[in-house]
Amino acid sequence: MTRSYASRRKLLGTAAVLAMPFLAKAQGKGPEGWPNSRSVSLVIPFTPGGGTDVIARILQDGFGESFGGSFVMDHKPGASTTVGVRYVARARPDGATLLVGSNSGFTQAPFAYRNLGYDPLADFTHISLLYASAYLLVAHPRWGSFEQVIEAAKREPGKLSYGTWGLGSTAHLLMLEMNERTGTEMLHVPFGGPVPALTEILAGRVDMMFTTFAPARAHVLEGRLRALAAPHDEQLAAMPQVPTTGELGLPGFLVSAWWGLAGPANLSPPLSAALEQAVAGAVGRPAAQRLAEEFGLLPLPLGQEAMRTRIRRDLAQNEMLMRKAGITPE
């Protein structure tokens, strides 16, 4: 991604607050086949408190206005998001279970896990892309700069550690690329999501990680984490003091992190069309646009075909990247 990211307003609350159970309610009625009599699970394949919770909140508010009923965050983290993704793939196609998924489960995990348990295209009704994300390389504050980290890593190979949310995740690939370009070697420590990894960095037990903007934002602004670099061609408007990887001598980092909404395969055409329309309404609301800007979320092309096209493109691209990184399915 090569855009700068606007951040103009202070968010009312934090991502941790957004992770709390929340029911979006309204007086409307859903389309044919909608399970109006019960709540709808928005399955989040990450631990609570990350950027996906911000996106799910946007959908909760918008869907509540469009359909009525209740929309509940249902966190199912694990195995590079595949636990939650697999859960939705096996759910009944009645609209009661939807996935707020990411590129990690759809286009990276297929090359990291031998027995994935789902087909990223055939086992889902892909409703719409939602947002892409800004990234940061963050570290415990004892590390003063990117250059200091690289010097220490070269001095003692394998001693410094980095967190990710799983083998083959965007965070993992970014660190592998950084290590290759800088001639360093670090210890990989995978977690179930970005928040537990950041918790270990805050405690000083893990040194650093590449993370999406949202879960790290408050910690960086309040000095609990140090932002060492942004793997983008242009500076983040919300954090202009953070150098880009290009400015640090590592141009051309490829960050392809995104979220999308999907359901199990064979959702009825009226229901999937209504959900597609509701997504457009949810992300187009002024409150949603302000929230997205605050958390470094970039709008993406909407609709079912845009999501399927992106998945096909990224699968082809990531197959090459995983091979280059030497990652074979486990």
C-alpha positions in Angstrom: 0.0 0.0 0.0 1.4 3.4 -0.9 -1.0 5.9 0.5 -0.7 8.2 3.5 -3.2 7.7 6.2 -5.4 10.4 7.7 -6.1 10.7 11.4 -8.1 13.8 12.4 -10.3 13.0 15.3 -9.8 11.5 18.7 -11.7 8.2 19.1 -14.3 7.9 21.9 -12.9 4.9 23.6 -10.2 2.3 22.7 -10.1 -0.9 20.7 -10.3 -2.8 24.0 -13.7 -1.1 24.6 -14.8 -2.0 21.1 -14.0 -5.6 21.9 -16.6 -5.8 24.6 -19.8 -7.7 23.7 -22.1 -5.4 21.9 -25.6 -5.9 20.4 -26.6 -3.7 17.5 -30.5 -3.3 17.4 -32.9 -1.5 15.2 -36.5 -1.8 14.1 -35.9 -2.9 10.5 -36.6 -6.3 9.0 -34.0 -8.4 7.2 -34.4 -9.9 3.7 -35.9 -13.2 2.8 -34.3 -16.0 4.8 -32.8 -13.7 7.5 -32.8 -15.2 11.0 -34.8 -12.4 12.6 -35.7 -14.4 15.6 -32.1 -14.8 16.9 -28.8 -13.0 17.0 -26.2 -13.1 14.2 -22.6 -14.0 15.0 -19.9 -11.9 13.5 -17.1 -14.4 13.8 -13.7 -12.7 14.4 -10.8 -15.1 13.9 -8.5 -13.0 16.2 -8.2 -12.4 19.9 -10.3 -9.4 21.2 -8.9 -5.9 21.1 -7.5 -5.8 17.6 -8.3 -3.9 14.4 -10.9 -6.5 13.4 -13.0 -5.4 16.4 -13.1 -1.9 15.0 -14.4 -3.2 11.7 -16.9 -5.5 13.3 -18.3 -2.5 15.3 -18.8 -0.6 12.0 -20.7 -3.6 10.7 -22.7 -4.0 13.9 -23.9 -0.4 13.8 -24.7 -0.4 10.1 -26.4 -3.8 10.0 -28.5 -2.9 13.0 -29.8 0.1 11.1 -30.4 -2.0 7.9 -31.8 -5.2 9.3 -32.7 -4.8 12.9 -32.0 -7.8 15.2 -28.8 -8.4 17.1 -25.2 -8.7 15.8 -22.7 -10.2 18.3 -18.9 -10.3 18.1 -17.8 -14.0 18.4 -14.0 -14.3 18.8 -12.5 -17.6 17.6 -8.8 -17.1 17.3 -6.0 -19.6 16.6 -3.8 -21.2 14.0 -3.3 -18.0 11.8 -7.0 -17.3 12.0 -7.9 -20.7 10.5 -9.9 -21.8 13.6 -12.5 -19.1 13.1 -12.5 -19.4 9.3 -13.1 -23.1 9.4 -15.9 -22.6 11.9 -17.8 -20.4 9.4 -17.1 -22.7 6.5 -18.9 -25.5 8.4 -21.8 -23.4 9.6 -25.3 -23.6 8.2 -25.9 -21.1 5.3 -28.8 -19.4 7.0 -27.3 -16.0 7.6 -26.8 -16.6 11.4 -23.0 -17.0 11.1 -20.8 -14.5 9.2 -17.1 -14.1 9.1 -15.2 -10.8 9.5 -12.1 -12.5 7.9 -8.8 -11.3 6.6 -6.2 -12.2 3.9 -4.5 -14.3 6.5 -7.1 -17.0 6.5 -8.1 -16.8 2.9 -4.8 -16.3 1.0 -1.9 -17.1 3.3 -3.0 -20.0 5.5 -3.5 -22.3 2.5 0.3 -22.3 2.0 1.1 -22.7 5.7 -1.2 -25.6 6.7 -1.4 -29.0 4.9 -4.8 -29.9 6.3 -6.6 -26.5 6.2 -10.1 -27.9 6.5 -11.7 -25.5 3.9 -11.3 -24.2 0.4 -10.8 -20.4 0.5 -13.1 -19.9 -2.6 -15.4 -22.9 -2.8 -16.5 -23.1 0.9 -17.7 -19.5 1.3 -20.1 -16.9 0.0 -17.8 -13.9 -0.4 -19.9 -10.8 0.3 -17.5 -7.8 0.1 -14.0 -6.5 0.8 -14.1 -4.1 3.7 -10.7 -2.3 4.5 -7.0 -2.6 4.1 -4.7 -1.7 7.0 -1.7 0.4 7.7 1.2 -1.4 9.5 3.9 -0.5 12.0 7.0 -2.2 13.3 6.8 -1.8 17.1 9.2 -2.7 19.9 9.6 -2.5 23.6 10.7 1.1 24.5 14.2 -0.2 25.4 14.9 -0.2 21.7 15.5 3.4 20.7 15.6 3.0 16.9 15.4 0.6 13.9 19.2 0.9 13.5 19.8 -0.1 17.1 17.7 -3.2 16.6 19.5 -4.3 13.5 22.9 -3.7 15.1 21.9 -5.9 18.1 20.5 -8.6 15.8 23.7 -8.8 13.8 25.8 -8.9 17.0 23.8 -11.8 18.5 22.0 -13.8 15.8 18.9 -15.6 17.1 18.7 -13.7 20.4 16.2 -11.0 19.6 12.6 -12.3 19.2 9.5 -11.2 17.3 5.9 -11.9 17.6 3.3 -12.8 14.9 -0.2 -14.2 14.8 0.9 -17.4 13.1 3.1 -19.1 10.6 2.8 -17.5 7.2 0.9 -14.5 8.5 1.5 -11.0 7.1 3.5 -10.2 10.2 5.6 -13.3 9.7 6.3 -12.6 6.0 7.2 -9.0 6.7 9.7 -10.0 9.4 11.2 -12.7 7.2 11.7 -10.1 4.4 13.3 -7.6 6.9 15.7 -10.3 8.2 16.6 -11.2 4.6 17.3 -7.7 3.5 19.2 -6.7 6.7 21.2 -10.0 7.0 19.8 -10.7 10.5 18.3 -13.7 12.2 15.6 -13.5 14.9 13.5 -15.9 16.9 9.9 -16.3 15.7 7.3 -16.5 18.5 3.7 -17.1 17.1 0.6 -16.1 19.1 -3.2 -16.4 18.5 -3.5 -12.7 17.5 -1.7 -9.4 17.6 -3.0 -8.4 21.0 -1.4 -11.3 23.0 1.8 -10.7 21.0 1.8 -7.0 21.9 1.2 -7.9 25.6 4.4 -9.9 25.6 6.3 -7.0 24.0 4.9 -4.6 26.5 6.1 -6.9 29.3 9.6 -7.0 27.7 9.5 -10.8 27.0 9.3 -10.4 23.2 11.3 -7.7 21.5 9.2 -6.6 18.5 6.6 -7.3 15.8 5.0 -6.0 12.7 1.4 -5.3 13.5 -1.7 -3.6 12.1 -2.1 0.0 13.2 -5.2 -0.3 15.4 -4.0 -2.5 18.3 -0.7 -0.7 18.6 -1.9 2.9 18.2 -2.7 3.8 21.8 0.4 2.1 23.2 2.7 4.0 20.8 1.0 7.4 21.5 1.3 6.9 25.2 5.0 5.7 25.1 4.5 2.1 26.1 5.7 0.9 22.7 8.2 2.4 20.3 7.2 2.6 16.6 10.4 1.9 14.7 9.2 1.9 11.1 6.2 1.9 8.8 6.5 -0.6 5.9 4.9 1.7 3.4 6.2 4.1 0.7 4.8 7.1 2.3 4.6 8.3 6.0 1.5 7.7 8.0 -0.3 11.0 8.5 -1.3 9.9 12.0 2.3 9.2 12.9 4.5 11.3 10.7 7.5 10.9 13.1 7.8 7.2 12.3 10.2 6.6 9.4 9.2 4.4 6.5 11.1 1.3 5.6 12.1 3.1 2.4 13.6 5.9 4.3 15.5 3.3 6.3 17.0 1.8 3.2 14.5 -1.0 2.6 12.2 0.2 -0.2 9.4 -1.7 -1.8 7.9 -3.6 1.1 4.7 -5.4 -0.1 1.9 -5.1 2.5 -1.3 -6.7 1.4 -3.4 -6.9 4.5 -7.2 -6.6 4.2 -10.5 -7.6 5.7 -13.7 -8.9 4.1 -17.1 -10.2 5.0 -18.1 -13.8 4.1 -20.6 -16.4 5.0 -20.8 -20.2 4.4 -21.2 -21.4 0.9 -24.7 -21.4 -0.5 -26.1 -18.4 1.2 -29.3 -17.5 -0.7 -28.9 -14.9 -3.5 -31.4 -12.5 -1.8 -29.6 -12.7 1.5 -26.1 -12.3 0.0 -27.2 -9.4 -2.1 -28.9 -7.7 0.9 -25.7 -8.1 2.9 -23.6 -6.7 0.1 -25.8 -3.6 0.0 -25.8 -3.3 3.8 -21.9 -3.4 3.8 -21.9 -0.4 1.5 -24.3 1.4 3.8 -22.3 0.6 6.9 -18.9 1.7 5.7 -20.4 4.8 4.0 -21.8 6.3 7.2 -19.8 9.4 8.4 -19.2 7.9 11.8 -17.7 4.8 10.2 -15.5 6.9 8.0 -14.2 8.8 11.0 -13.5 5.6 12.9 -11.7 4.1 9.9 -9.5 7.2 9.5 -8.6 7.1 13.2 -7.4 3.6 13.0 -5.6 3.7 9.7 -8.2 1.6 7.8 -8.3 2.2 4.0 -11.5 1.7 2.0 -11.4 -1.0 -0.6 -13.6 -1.8 -3.7 -16.9 -3.2 -2.4 -19.0 -6.2 -3.6 -18.9 -9.9 -4.1 -16.9 -10.0 -7.3 -14.2 -7.6 -6.0 -13.6 -9.9 -3.0 -13.4 -13.1 -5.1 -11.0 -11.3 -7.5 -8.7 -10.2 -4.7 -8.6 -13.7 -3.2 -7.6 -15.2 -6.5 -4.9 -12.6 -7.1 -3.4 -12.9 -3.7 -3.4 -16.7 -3.7 -1.3 -16.6 -6.8 1.0 -14.0 -5.4 1.4 -15.6 -2.0 2.3 -19.0 -3.4 5.3 -17.3 -4.9 6.2 -15.4 -1.6 5.8 -18.5 0.6 8.0 -20.5 -1.7 10.6 -17.7 -1.6 10.5 -17.7 2.2 10.9 -21.4 2.3 7.6 -22.0 4.2 6.1 -25.4 3.5 2.7 -26.6 4.8 2.7 -28.1 8.2 
